[in-house]
Amino acid sequence: MNDIKQTVRRYIVEHLSSADEAKGIADDTDLKESGILESLSTLKLVSFLEKTFNIEIQADDIDAGDLSSLARIETLVKARTNMKL
């Protein structure tokens, strides 16, 4: 599997953030506090994760913190893909 954080970072840079915001995305950058994620972009990100990694994410399955940074997103994706094995 490709590097999860790099795949998600690329998607955020290309689809959800401005060039200035994208420059500072580290693995632990808080995506909501930095203004990258808001309601609509969060839904788009969840849809991307589901399609790209062949996982299902239900709103009542996750905590808001699960999508707060690239590192937390990677943990979520790994947990969901391991559940399918």
C-alpha positions in Angstrom: 0.0 0.0 0.0 1.3 3.5 -0.8 2.3 5.7 2.0 -1.1 6.7 3.5 0.0 10.1 4.8 1.6 11.0 1.5 -1.5 10.0 -0.5 -3.8 12.0 1.8 -1.4 14.9 1.8 -1.4 15.0 -2.0 -5.3 14.9 -2.0 -5.5 17.8 0.5 -3.0 19.9 -1.5 -4.7 19.2 -4.8 -8.3 19.4 -3.7 -8.9 21.0 -0.3 -6.3 23.7 0.4 -4.8 26.8 -1.0 -1.1 26.8 -2.0 -0.2 28.7 1.1 -2.0 26.3 3.4 -0.5 23.3 1.7 3.1 24.5 2.4 2.7 23.9 6.1 1.0 20.5 6.3 3.1 18.4 8.6 2.0 15.0 9.9 0.8 16.5 13.1 -0.7 19.8 11.6 -4.3 20.2 13.0 -6.3 20.3 9.8 -9.3 22.0 11.4 -7.4 24.6 13.4 -5.3 25.5 10.3 -8.5 26.1 8.3 -7.9 23.2 5.8 -10.9 21.2 7.0 -14.4 22.5 7.5 -17.7 20.8 7.1 -17.8 20.3 3.3 -14.1 19.5 3.0 -14.4 16.9 5.8 -17.1 15.1 3.9 -15.0 15.2 0.7 -12.0 13.8 2.6 -14.1 11.0 4.1 -15.4 10.1 0.6 -11.8 10.1 -0.7 -10.6 7.9 2.1 -13.4 5.4 1.6 -12.8 5.1 -2.2 -9.1 5.2 -2.1 -8.5 2.7 0.7 -11.7 0.7 0.2 -12.9 1.3 3.7 -16.2 2.4 5.2 -16.4 5.3 7.7 -19.7 5.9 9.5 -20.2 9.2 11.4 -21.0 7.4 14.6 -17.9 5.2 14.2 -15.3 7.9 14.5 -14.3 10.6 16.8 -13.7 14.1 15.4 -10.0 13.7 16.4 -9.6 10.8 14.0 -9.5 13.3 11.1 -7.5 16.0 12.9 -4.1 15.3 11.3 -2.4 13.2 8.7 -1.0 11.0 11.5 -4.4 10.4 13.0 -5.9 9.7 9.5 -3.2 7.2 8.8 -4.0 5.4 12.1 -7.7 5.4 11.2 -7.1 4.0 7.7 -4.7 1.3 9.0 -7.2 0.2 11.7 -10.0 0.0 9.1 -8.0 -1.9 6.5 -6.7 -4.4 9.2 -10.3 -5.0 10.2 -11.0 -6.4 6.7 -8.2 -9.0 6.9 
